[in-house]
Amino acid sequence: MISVPLPGFPDLMTANMYVLGSGPVTLIDSAPKFPGSLNTVQSQLESFGFTFSDIERIIITHGHIDHFGLASQIKSLSGHDVPCYIHEDDAWRLSRNYLESGMWSEDSVTFIASMGMPEEIAQRMKRRSAFFKNLCDPIDDVLPLQDGDVFTGEDFELVIIHTPGHSPGSICIYEKRRRVLFSGDHILKHITPNPFHEVHRSRLKDPTYKSLVSYLQSLDKLSQLCVERVFTGHGDPLDDLPGLLASYRQHHAQRTQDIWHALENRPRVVFDLIPEVFPLLKPDEEWLAVSEILVHLEILIDEGRAELCDSGPPAMFQAL
Ligand SMILES: [Zn+2]
């Protein structure tokens, strides 16, 4: 396990990478490109007896920059051709085209308007998004993964498990022999992963994709596995996966209920619900808050407990 500090993101603790060293030497994830990150990775690799030239393949758990930021540099520094794999539904997130757009699209503008986010905050979110592209290099020649793909090594067998929800192309990687799961951001020990609402709808293979619905289904998928240890994308490993899955389900059920209550008396705009649902929200977390409320609303609508009563913009929702 290689742990890289994340300055400015204390809630995430660390960005974790994993090197499986029994040929082909396999790297899982690549931390973001903060000053000094590459040296941190190099010195931790060396402490295990590796150099960049030993890396033979890279598997990325999902297409967020804190998981692929350094991958392009590591490929170059290896001095040979290192294939880089990611699930096919997230491959576009690593593309030069998407990153140079500042990860912003017409879909983002439509989303902001329909959620009722004030222009000043929207512009701040846009600047923040544009800054994030400095933390990674694009990779256009990724190789697409699918559910059930298997990677073997001398002493390991990795099975790709598609676990959409945190992003449409999120995967977990199961090492059968040791009953170990590499969970990316689908499972984290110290915080509940955010089932991000997928804003770039025109990029989606499945236009009906709903993040939290998929996320909960992906939790069910993991409950079928026998797992003794989970190595997560951020923070510490954990051993009690069934216990954590139960707490995640309870957490989301409670939040769905809280949002239903907030909509009980009158139609509401998503942005206006933030003070009730997240009274302790930190600056720059407005986008996360809006996303989280919306994905719970999608559950309530699916269950017939809420409806979109005015498509806006801004969109208005009410409890039924
Ligand atoms: Zn992450």
Boltz pocket constraint, residues with backbone or C-beta under 6 A from the ligand:
constraints:
  - pocket:
      binder: B
      contacts: [[A, 64], [A, 66], [A, 67], [A, 185], [A, 233], [A, 234]]
      max_distance: 6.0
